[in-house]
Amino acid sequence: MNTASDMINKDKSNEFAAFVCDSATTEVLVPILSEREWPLDSVATGGVENAIRTLGASPSPRFLLVDLSDSTDPRADLGALAEVCEPGTAVIALGTLNDVALYRDLIDAGIIEYFVKPVTTDEIRMALLNAEQALRLAAEGHQHAPEEEVKKVISVIGVRGGTGASLLASSTAWLMANELGRKVALLDLDIHFGTDALVFDLEPGRGLVDALDNPSRVDGLFIERAVIKESDNLAVLSAEASLTETAIPDPSALGHLIEELRNGYEVVVVDAPRHLIAQHPPILTEATDIMVVTDLSLAGTRDTIRILNYIKDVAPSAAVRLVANRLGSGGPVEVEQKDFETSVERKLDWVLPFDPRTVVTAAKRGKPLPQAAANSKLVALMKSISEELVGNKVEDAKPSVWKSLLAIGKK
């Protein structure tokens, strides 16, 4: 472990620096340092106080891990740290305070993640993956000049049953509408067993079935009458059709329906059963963005490869995000994350934790997950996904100090 003077002399191209308060945290970091070929002297003692002192006199790393265990005022200390950090720094914080309000404040301020100690190596790995994603998005935002807003069609596909794709679709739709200020339509294409209306405690009508049976009738007025309003900004179009009814009898119906929804809403989230994507290509060809939701199983790996290859063929211009859900359940996984990424030939964009208690609590309360568990880590990550997909349109939203630092450039 190195001293502050050693850290000051590190080259500006430094990828990682950590300021910790105990040897146990250092031991957790050692495997990651080895995997990423980062030097062992990237870790220093002294916590946030030493981080402020050191980074005030030396270049900032891309990834900064800071231990708040010795801090009497974590919010103030992170504010002071932000003053000495250069733009382009992604920050992960650790501490001993198990305080939901503190966690929410830090996440809202732009900290990538806050962990209550003791922390595990896998948790830090996951946080670094999300940090890389945040830096990439900041770089893209810096490189592209502001342009006219493009309406979004976001298709969400689970590679297997039980991956949580519908929960992700309904939760991100709710967040985009109610927290990010977008006008959103959520289209649940499982007309027999769909759950999106159920999540919002809404009663689906016949509108979706009629739209798919008679596409010539579908226009803006039809859409307004067919949807069910969860709120002023969120409309849901779903069904509980008889099992004797054909899912989508007219091949042209789906493309026309999505087009009409796009005309009336800023964002259309399509919750699509995987078996429909080959039968009805508009699910993919009409999409600006596609979220593929998987688990780390052998079958999940196989089907992810097949679906990603199919998307390349039919929707090459769509922006594809790969999401692994329900990780960290405590038991072994069939496929390690590194092996999964090697097999599918791409990195995971997001990794969502296994949090059954939060999901069950939301279901019992009859509320959408982001409303019932607003302070959970799972919802915080879902909000990050939503912001990546559509941005934040809330008029009074102001950039935080740390989010401003994620801009690319110099102080």
Residue pairs with C-beta under 8 A, 6 or more apart in sequence:
1 26
1 40
1 41
1 43
1 44
1 45
2 41
2 42
2 43
2 44
3 44
4 44
4 46
4 50
4 53
4 54
6 41
6 44
7 17
7 41
7 44
7 54
7 58
8 54
8 57
8 58
9 58
10 17
10 42
10 58
10 59
10 61
11 59
12 59
14 42
14 59
14 61
14 62
15 36
15 38
15 42
15 61
15 62
15 63
16 33
16 36
16 38
16 42
16 61
16 62
16 63
16 64
16 65
17 42
17 43
17 44
17 51
17 55
17 60
17 61
17 63
17 64
17 65
18 25
18 26
18 29
18 42
18 43
18 44
18 64
18 65
18 66
18 67
19 44
19 45
19 46
19 47
19 48
19 50
19 51
19 54
19 65
19 66
19 67
20 26
20 29
20 43
20 44
20 45
20 47
20 65
20 67
20 94
21 45
21 46
21 47
21 67
21 69
21 70
22 67
22 69
24 118
25 67
25 94
25 117
25 118
25 119
26 43
28 118
28 119
28 120
28 121
28 124
29 43
29 65
29 121
29 124
30 40
31 121
32 38
32 121
32 124
32 125
32 128
33 39
33 40
33 42
33 43
42 61
44 50
44 54
46 53
46 54
47 66
47 67
47 68
47 69
47 70
47 71
48 66
48 67
48 68
48 70
48 71
48 74
48 77
48 78
48 81
49 70
49 71
49 77
51 64
51 66
51 81
52 77
52 80
52 81
52 84
55 64
55 81
55 84
55 85
56 84
59 86
60 84
60 85
60 86
60 88
60 89
61 89
62 88
62 89
62 90
62 135
63 89
63 90
63 92
63 128
63 131
64 85
64 89
64 90
64 91
64 92
65 91
65 92
65 93
65 94
65 124
66 78
66 81
66 91
66 92
66 93
66 94
67 93
67 94
67 95
67 117
68 74
68 77
68 78
68 93
68 94
68 95
68 96
68 97
69 94
69 95
69 96
69 117
71 77
71 95
74 93
74 95
74 97
74 102
74 106
75 102
75 105
75 106
78 91
78 93
78 106
78 109
78 111
78 402
79 401
81 91
82 401
82 402
82 405
83 401
85 91
85 405
86 405
86 410
86 411
87 404
87 405
87 406
87 407
87 408
87 409
87 410
87 411
88 135
88 138
88 405
88 406
88 407
88 408
88 409
89 405
89 406
90 112
90 131
90 132
90 134
90 135
90 406
91 110
91 111
91 112
91 402
92 111
92 112
92 113
92 114
92 115
92 124
92 127
92 128
92 131
93 106
93 111
93 113
93 114
93 115
94 114
94 115
94 116
94 117
94 119
95 102
95 114
95 115
95 116
95 117
96 116
96 117
97 116
98 116
100 375
101 375
102 114
103 114
103 375
103 377
103 380
104 374
104 375
104 380
106 114
107 113
107 114
107 380
108 400
109 400
109 401
109 402
109 403
110 400
110 401
110 402
110 403
110 404
110 405
110 406
111 402
112 127
112 130
112 131
112 134
113 123
113 126
113 127
113 130
113 377
115 123
115 124
115 127
122 328
123 328
125 337
126 327
126 351
126 353
129 347
129 348
129 351
130 350
130 351
130 381
130 384
133 349
133 350
133 388
134 384
134 406
135 406
137 388
138 406
138 407
138 408
139 408
141 407
142 407
142 408
142 409
143 408
149 266
150 288
151 262
151 265
151 266
151 267
151 268
151 288
152 266
152 267
152 268
152 288
152 289
152 389
152 390
153 258
153 262
153 267
153 268
153 270
153 286
153 287
153 288
153 289
154 172
154 267
154 268
154 269
154 270
154 287
154 288
154 289
154 290
154 291
154 389
155 270
155 272
155 283
155 284
155 286
155 287
155 289
155 290
155 291
155 318
156 165
156 166
156 168
156 169
156 172
156 269
156 270
156 271
156 272
156 290
156 291
156 293
157 165
157 272
157 274
157 277
157 283
157 290
157 291
157 292
157 293
157 307
158 164
158 165
158 166
158 273
158 274
158 293
158 294
159 274
159 292
159 293
159 294
159 300
159 303
159 304
159 307
160 274
160 294
160 295
160 297
160 299
160 300
160 303
162 295
163 293
163 294
163 295
163 300
163 325
163 326
164 293
164 325
164 326
164 352
165 271
165 291
165 293
165 325
166 188
166 190
166 194
166 195
166 196
166 199
166 271
167 199
167 359
167 369
168 291
168 293
168 323
168 325
168 352
168 382
168 385
169 186
169 188
169 196
169 269
169 270
169 271
169 291
170 186
170 195
170 196
170 199
170 200
170 271
170 368
170 369
171 368
171 369
171 370
171 379
171 382
172 269
172 382
172 385
172 386
172 389
173 184
173 186
173 196
173 234
173 267
173 269
174 200
174 230
174 234
174 368
174 369
174 370
174 371
175 370
175 379
175 382
175 383
175 386
176 182
176 184
176 267
176 269
176 386
176 389
176 390
177 183
177 184
177 230
177 231
177 233
177 234
177 267
178 231
178 233
178 234
178 370
178 371
179 370
179 383
179 386
179 394
180 386
180 387
180 390
180 391
180 392
180 393
180 394
181 233
181 392
181 393
181 394
181 395
182 233
182 266
182 267
182 390
182 393
183 233
183 265
183 266
183 267
184 233
184 234
184 235
184 265
184 266
184 267
184 268
184 269
185 223
185 227
185 235
185 236
185 237
185 261
185 264
185 265
185 267
185 268
185 269
186 196
186 234
186 235
186 236
186 237
186 238
186 269
186 271
187 208
187 237
187 238
187 257
187 258
187 261
187 268
187 269
187 270
187 271
188 194
188 195
188 196
188 197
188 208
188 236
188 237
188 238
188 239
188 271
189 247
189 248
189 254
189 270
189 271
189 272
189 273
189 276
189 283
190 271
190 273
191 208
191 209
191 212
191 238
191 239
191 240
191 241
191 245
191 247
191 248
192 239
192 240
192 241
192 243
192 245
192 247
194 204
194 238
194 239
194 240
194 271
196 236
196 238
196 271
197 203
197 204
197 228
197 236
197 238
197 240
199 368
199 369
200 230
200 236
200 368
201 366
201 367
202 228
202 230
202 236
202 238
203 228
204 228
204 236
204 238
204 239
204 240
205 226
205 228
205 239
206 239
207 222
207 225
207 226
207 227
207 237
207 239
208 226
208 237
208 238
208 239
209 239
209 241
209 245
210 217
210 226
211 217
211 218
211 222
211 223
211 226
211 237
211 253
211 257
212 247
212 248
212 249
212 250
212 253
212 254
212 257
213 249
213 250
213 253
215 250
215 252
215 253
215 256
215 257
218 253
218 256
218 257
218 260
219 260
220 260
220 263
220 264
222 260
223 237
223 260
223 261
223 264
224 264
226 237
227 235
227 236
227 237
228 235
228 236
228 237
228 238
229 235
229 236
230 236
230 368
235 265
237 261
241 247
247 276
248 254
248 276
248 279
248 280
251 280
254 280
254 282
254 283
255 282
255 285
255 286
258 268
258 270
258 282
258 286
259 286
261 268
262 268
262 286
266 390
267 389
267 390
270 283
270 287
272 283
274 303
274 307
276 283
277 283
277 284
277 307
277 310
278 310
281 314
284 290
284 310
284 311
284 314
284 315
284 318
285 314
285 315
287 315
287 318
288 318
288 319
289 318
289 319
289 320
289 321
289 389
290 311
290 315
290 318
290 319
290 320
290 321
291 320
291 321
291 323
291 385
292 304
292 307
292 308
292 311
292 320
292 321
292 322
292 323
293 323
293 325
294 300
294 301
294 303
294 304
294 322
294 323
294 324
294 325
295 324
295 325
295 326
296 324
296 327
296 333
296 334
296 335
296 336
296 337
296 340
297 333
297 334
297 335
298 334
298 335
300 335
301 335
301 340
301 343
301 344
304 322
304 340
304 344
305 343
305 344
308 320
308 322
308 344
308 346
311 318
311 320
321 349
321 350
321 385
321 388
321 389
322 344
322 346
322 347
322 348
322 349
322 350
323 348
323 349
323 350
323 351
323 352
323 385
324 337
324 340
324 348
324 350
324 351
324 352
325 352
326 352
326 353
326 354
327 333
327 337
327 351
327 352
327 353
327 354
328 353
328 354
329 354
330 354
335 343
337 348
337 351
340 348
341 347
341 348
350 381
350 384
350 385
352 378
352 381
352 382
353 377
353 378
353 381
355 376
355 377
355 378
358 369
358 372
358 373
358 376
358 378
358 379
359 369
359 378
361 372
361 373
362 368
362 369
362 371
362 372
362 373
365 372
369 378
369 379
369 382
370 379
370 382
370 383
373 379
